[in-house]
Amino acid sequence: MVQVLLRLPAPLAPTPRSMKKKRKLNLFVLIDALGWPYVQAQDFLVDLLPYRRSLRTVLGFSSGAIPTILTGQLPTFTGHWNLFYYDPQGSPFRWLRYFAFLPDAVLTHRVATKLIKELGRRVMGMGPLFECCVSPRLLPWFNWLEKRNIYAKGGITGAPSIFDELDRRNIAHHVYTYHHLTDKQILEQACKDVQNSDAGFYFIYLCEMDMFLHMNCAKPAKVSEKLAWYESQIRELYELARTIDPDTVLTIMSDHGMTPVRQHFDLVSKIEMLAFKMPQDYLAVYDSTMARFWFFNDKTRVAFDNLLNDVHCGHIISERELRDLGIWFDDGRYGEVIFLLDPGWLFAKSDFTNSQWVPAGMHGYHPADPYSDAVFLTNRKPPVEMRTIADIHACMMDVIG
């Protein structure tokens, strides 16, 4: 009998921790609406984040500002500005024209608008954030901007985002947003992933400060308490990350600030007195701080120009100013005429506010307003001079090589 002896390889010795490849950690925390005046007043995380700058935002709201952060490009190039834009041929709501015979009491009833919202989200591909803010009677002339998740690959069609670059370079990363979790849950999950994941890039979007400041920006004690909570949670995450990478890069940023509201102006009532009709003569979308118009005859346009030029608390944004601000669109999709309120003023009636919600603070004013400034706080010298929120993209690109 021939015996065959098999020599098994000796088990591998465990790799000493010191010999493992060091995992570099980069934490980018976006706190929605955290304005420079609030951070400056509280010395928010000043001991951890010595590089501190106020950044000029873009005119408008998060729907334009966040894509600017993620791509480094202004809305003119990304195509992302306000949520509703004029698109009668491509509108997914064209079918609502067949219900134009119904009275406003039916079309604008809360049951009808809730049904349209759910259809938009679940059936028509509008995404989980779609809201039926514009009157259903006017929706057939409009389209909705954020059908895709802007926090994922391919979410912004006009320019590559940081998430496109992470995917292209096959860099492991985690992204956390309000789509699925609260701010508290996001920070708890990030702590777990820092410990258990191999990812080195973390994009953490915390949205709840926005609504908090809308209601409490004029209450310093409450703002201080809220910031103290964020500070303690972020400090815990950072200290945990430093046990893995002592050189962890921590960056806190925002998309815009929050301006205290001081006065209200009822533009809608003044326009209704002109006795022109929607959608026959014109269309309007009333955002909280700006009104956007499209006209279908010269008589209406002239009348509106005369009215708006007489308003003491705002102005029509000229083409030159729109170009300078990076929000000019040749096709007028976001408005043929755009009227902007002065900082601190708010429309008494709009498509995004109502009598049940009277905010103490608002954003969406001219970027020159000091309260509109965003924040940039970090423990690593940026690769570029930080002036606007578009410069944040260069900082994220720098850490991924």
Secondary structure as GFF3:
##gff-version 3
##sequence-region A 1 401
A	DSSP	three_ten_helix	17	19	.	.	.	ID=ss1
A	DSSP	beta_strand	26	31	.	.	.	ID=ss2
A	DSSP	alpha_helix	36	42	.	.	.	ID=ss3
A	DSSP	beta_strand	51	55	.	.	.	ID=ss4
A	DSSP	alpha_helix	62	71	.	.	.	ID=ss5
A	DSSP	alpha_helix	75	78	.	.	.	ID=ss6
A	DSSP	beta_strand	84	86	.	.	.	ID=ss7
A	DSSP	three_ten_helix	94	99	.	.	.	ID=ss8
A	DSSP	alpha_helix	104	107	.	.	.	ID=ss9
A	DSSP	alpha_helix	110	122	.	.	.	ID=ss10
A	DSSP	three_ten_helix	139	141	.	.	.	ID=ss11
A	DSSP	beta_strand	142	144	.	.	.	ID=ss12
A	DSSP	alpha_helix	162	168	.	.	.	ID=ss13
A	DSSP	beta_strand	173	176	.	.	.	ID=ss14
A	DSSP	alpha_helix	183	196	.	.	.	ID=ss15
A	DSSP	beta_strand	201	206	.	.	.	ID=ss16
A	DSSP	alpha_helix	208	216	.	.	.	ID=ss17
A	DSSP	alpha_helix	220	242	.	.	.	ID=ss18
A	DSSP	beta_strand	249	253	.	.	.	ID=ss19
A	DSSP	beta_strand	259	260	.	.	.	ID=ss20
A	DSSP	beta_strand	263	265	.	.	.	ID=ss21
A	DSSP	alpha_helix	267	272	.	.	.	ID=ss22
A	DSSP	beta_strand	282	286	.	.	.	ID=ss23
A	DSSP	beta_strand	290	295	.	.	.	ID=ss24
A	DSSP	alpha_helix	298	309	.	.	.	ID=ss25
A	DSSP	beta_strand	314	316	.	.	.	ID=ss26
A	DSSP	alpha_helix	319	324	.	.	.	ID=ss27
A	DSSP	beta_strand	337	341	.	.	.	ID=ss28
A	DSSP	beta_strand	345	347	.	.	.	ID=ss29
A	DSSP	beta_strand	361	362	.	.	.	ID=ss30
A	DSSP	three_ten_helix	370	372	.	.	.	ID=ss31
A	DSSP	beta_strand	374	378	.	.	.	ID=ss32
A	DSSP	three_ten_helix	389	391	.	.	.	ID=ss33
A	DSSP	alpha_helix	392	400	.	.	.	ID=ss34
###
